Amino acid sequence: MHLLLPYANCDEPECQQALATLKLPTLEKLLRLLPLAHTDTADGTSLSPPHERALATAYGLGGLDITANVTPKTPSAMLPDGQIPWGAWHAKQAGYAGSLAGSDTAHPATDNSQPLRVTAGTDAWAVITPCHWTVQTSHVTMTHPRALNLMEDESRALLAAMQPYFAEDGIALMYDRPTRWLARGEVFAGLATASPYRVLGGHVDDWLPKAESAKLLRRLQNEMQMLLYTHPLTDARAALGLPAVNSFWVSGTGALPPGPAHSSQVAAPTSQAVTVPNTLRDAAIQGNWPAWAQAWQQIDSKECAALLQIVATKADMKTGSKRSATLTLCGERSAQTYQADPKGQNGLTGRIFAKIKSIFGTQPLPTVLKLL
């Protein structure tokens, strides 16, 4: 089990106040038992937030394979910032990208569309997030896509209206979920884009892609804002008191690198292999710190307790094999991964763990989380 926790800590003063009073006994036990395997340090200006970098590593999309390394080290090869290929990954999961083991055929969501030819390592994809932008006096902000309460039929209708404009610029646009569309096009190759979780709560202009190739996307955004302003759904949603879909955000750009790590055995975010509770993330994005503290209490008693049981059991009773136990704590800048050492606490690994434990074991939990 790999428990990955986005927004385990934030810089907001209200979050720090909530953190100072948190009692998380199960997490404290885990930190005493699990040695530090990897620290991913960046800053709050990175386009890819720590939880996405950690998830990409867990899925084999790039960076350090933490399942094979239990000593603190720096990844030797990380994906470029803002180029985690989530669009290609979701396309594969949705069946658009076939096996990506060479050349394959994938069919978009619309019945009358032509099949897509997909080649591993060369097809660049992106995640397209339909969203609502609010114009303030001096800047533009983006509302959380979940606040749209966008239904599937609404999402598909908007996508159908926008599809021809994307196609004119060489971009194939496909439906995945109401607030997640997928796009394939040459413009996404080598293009660094910011995660929506960087943009929410901030200024949109600060996070728009700066590359020359992104001019096409900015023009397309302007065109779509005019199109969506006159779309019948905009008035229909306004009559219901719902925010309009008036723009889109591009993220998760790039192509999947070829290799066995991207076979059908790669786990989805909801699988047992990688457990990613998003309650901390959602509460933090909304600035609801009482809810964030409550989410921590629930995670400590449920997910952390399940991981602690695996650590305590040490071996699968049926097979006698060692059971994997990994914990990744993510903040706004950095992430720390702790992992059970299948070789025990002897030798070099054991001595390193003892040293780390001597440093962190007696520190209060808020101090440990502030390192994120």
N, C-alpha and C positions, 0 to 999 in steps of 0.2 A: 504493500500500500504506500502510495506517495501522496501525502497530504500537502497541498499547496494553498497558501492563504494570501490572497491579494489584500492590500491595504491593512496589513497587520498593525501598521502605525502610520500616522500622518503628522505633518508639521503644524497643523492648525492648533492655536492655543486651546480651543475647546477640547480637541482630541487629547492633548497632553494632560488636561485636567481630568478627563475621564480615565486616561491611562494610569494616572497616579493612584486611583482608588480601585483599580481592577484586581480581583483575586482569581487567579487562574492556576489552581493547584496541579491539574493534570499536565498543563503545558510546562510548568516548572519541573515536574518529574521527567518529562520527555527531554528537556534540555540538560538535565543531569545525566541522563542515560545515553543520549545520542551524541557522538562526536561531530564536530563541525567538519563538513566535507568540502564546502565551497562557499566563497563569498564573492558576490557579483556587485561591484561598486561602480556607480555612475553618478549622475546628478539629476536634478529635477527638470533639466532642459533636454534630456534625451528624448527622442521621438518615440522610442519603444520603452514603455514602462517596465519596471522590474518583473512584475508578474507575467507579462507576455514574454520577456526574455527567458524566464525560468520555464514557462510552459513550452516554449519552442525547444529548449534543451531537452526537456522530458520527452518530447515527441520526436526527437532526433532530427529537427529541422536545422540545427546548427548549434555551434558552441560546444561546451564541455559535456561529454557523456557522464553524468554524475553517478550513474549506476555502476560504473567501472572504476570510479575514483573515490577514495575515502579519506584522502589527505587534502588539506587546504592547498589550492593552487589556482593560478590564473588560467582561464581558457586559452588554448593556443590558437584557436580559429573561431571567431565569433562572426555572426552575420553582421553586415553593415547596419548601423543605426537606422531604424525606420524601414528596413527591408526584410522583415520576417514575412514569408510568403503565405499569410493566412488565407488570402483569396484562393490561391492554388490548393492549399490544404483543404479548405471547405469545399472547393470544386471536386476534389477527389472523394471526399466523404459523401457528397451529394450524388456522385456517379457521373458528373459532367466530364471528369478527366480520366475515366476508365482506370486502367492499372498504372498508367504513366511509366510503364516498363519499356516503352519504345514508342511506336505509333499506334494509336487506338482511335476509336470513334466515340464521341459523346454527343448526346442530344440535348439541346436547350429545353427550357420548360414549355415554350410555345410549340404547339403541334405542327405549325406550318413553317418552322424554321429549318434551315439546312443543318446537317450534322457538322460538328466541329472536329477537326483533326488535331490531335494533341500529341506533342512530342516531348518526352522527358527532358527537363533542363533547359528548354528553349521557350516554352509558352509562358508568358507573363500574365498573371491574373491580379485582381484587386478585389477588396471588399468595398462595396458601395452602400453607404448607410443613408437612407432617406431621413431627413431631419428638419427641424425648425430652427431658423436663425432669427434672433431678436435684435433689432437695430436700436442701440442705445445712443446717447448723446455723442459719445466720442469713440465708440467701438461696437463690435457685433459679437454676440454670445450665441452659443448653441445649447438648446434644451436637450436633456437626456432623451434619447429616442424612445425609451419606454413610456415617457409622458405623452407621446402621441396617441397611445392606445390604438395603433393602426391595425385594422383588420386585414386578413389575407386578400379579400376581394378588392379592398381599397388599394392595397399595395400593388396587386397585379394590374389594376387599372392604371395607376400612375406609371408603373414600369412600361406598360404597353404604349403609353403616350410618349414616353421619353426614349424608347428603344430606337426609333428611326434616326433621331438626332445623334445618338451614340454611334450608330452604325455608319453614319456619314463620316465620322472621324475614325473609322476602323476599329470600333470597340463593340464587341458582342456582349449584350447585357442580358443576364439571366436571373430568374427568381430563385431564392433559397428559403428565406423566411420573411415575414412582414417587414422587419426592420433590418434585413440583411440581404442585399442582392450581390451577385457576383459578376465580374466583368473580365473579359480577356482582350488584351490588345497590346501592341508593341510599345505603346506609350508608358506602360507600367514596368518595363524592363529597366532595372537600375535606378528606378525613381524612389527616393526616400520620402515617406509620408508619415505623419503623426497619427498615433492611435487616438481614437475618439476619446479615450479616457484621459488623454493629455489636454484635450480641447475643452471638455466640459468644465464649466466654472471659470474659464479663462477667456482671452480675447481670440476670436477666430483668426484674425490677421496674423497673429504671432505664430500660428502653427500651419499656415498654408505652405505647400511645397514651394521651394525657391528655385528649383532647377528650370532651365530653359524649356525643357520638354513639358513642364507643367502649365505653360501658357495655354496649351490646348484645353486642359482641364478647367482652367479658370474661365476661359471663354465659354466652355460648355456649361459651367455653373451659372454664369450670367444668363445664358440662353434659357436654361431650365427654370431659373427664377421667374423670368417673364412668362414662360409656358405655364408653370404651376400657378401663377397669380390668377390666370384666367381659366384654370381647369374647374369644371363643375364641382369636383369634390371639395375644393377650397371653400366655396360658399356653403355646401352641405355640412361640412365639418364645423364651420363657424356658427351655423344655426344650432348646432348641438353643443356649442361652447368648447369645441376641441381645437387645439392649435393646428395651423395649416402645415402641410409638408411643403416647404418653400425652397429647399435646397438639398444638396447631398454632400456627403463627406467621403473622401477616398483614403483608404488605408490598406494595410496588409498586402503591399505590392511585391511582385517578384515571381520567380518560377521555383518550383520544387526541384532541388538537386536530385539527380538520379541516384538510386541505391536501394538496398533492401529495407532501409529504415522506413520507407514510404509504402510498404506493402499494406495489404488489408489488415495486417496484424497491428498496425499503429492504432493505439487506443484513442477513442473520442473523449472529450472533456468530461462526459458523464460516466465513463466506465469506472470499474473498480481499480484499474491500474493507477489512474491519477484522479484523485478526489479534489475538486476545486469548489468549495463553498463560496458563493458570491455575496453573502449577506453583509460581510464587512465592507466589501467594495461598494455595494449599493447604498448603504447607510452613509459611508464617507462621501460619496459623490453628491448626495443630497444634503450633506452637512448636518445630518441628524445624529449627533454624538451619543445621546441616550440610547438610540437604537443600535448604534455601533457597539457600545458597551454591552448591551443585551445580547447582540449577535456573538460577541466574544465568549460570553458565559455559556451560550448554547453550544458553540463549537468546542469549548473546553470539555463540556460534559458528554458530548456525542462523538465528534470526529477525532478529537485528541484522545479520548478514552479508548476508541477503537484502535488507534495507532499504538497506544500504550499497551494494550492487550497483546498486540502482535510482538512488540518488543519484549514483553515479559514471557511470552510463550517460547520465543527463540527459534523454534523449529516446527514445521508442519507435522502434526502427529501422524498423518496418513503416509507421507512419503519420507519423513525424517530429514527433509531438506531444510536449509535455512530459509526463513521468510524475510522478504525485503521490507524494510521500514525506513521511509524517508520523510523528512519534514522540511518544507521550504517556507520561510517567513519573508514576505515582501512588503516593502514600504514604498514611498514615492521616489526614492533615489536608488536604493540598494536592496539586495536579497541575500539571505543566508540559508544554506541548505545543510541540514543535519541528517546523518545516515548511520544506521546500524552497521557495525563492522562484522561481516560474516566470518572473519578470521580470528575474532576474539580480541582481547585487550592485551595481547602479548606482542613483543617485538616493537619495531619502529612506530607502527600505527598506534599501538597502545601507549607508547611514551608521548606521542604527539597529543593524543586524546587526554592523557593525564595533565599535560601542560595547559591545554585549552580549558579543561575543567577547573584547574586551579585558578585560572583567570576569571572565568565567567560563572563558575558554580556558586560563588558566594555573593554575586552581585544581584540586586533586586531585579525582578522581571522588567519593570519599566526601563531600567538602564539598558538591558539587553535589547529591548524593542526599539529604543531610541537610536541604536546603531543602524537601523534601517532607514 
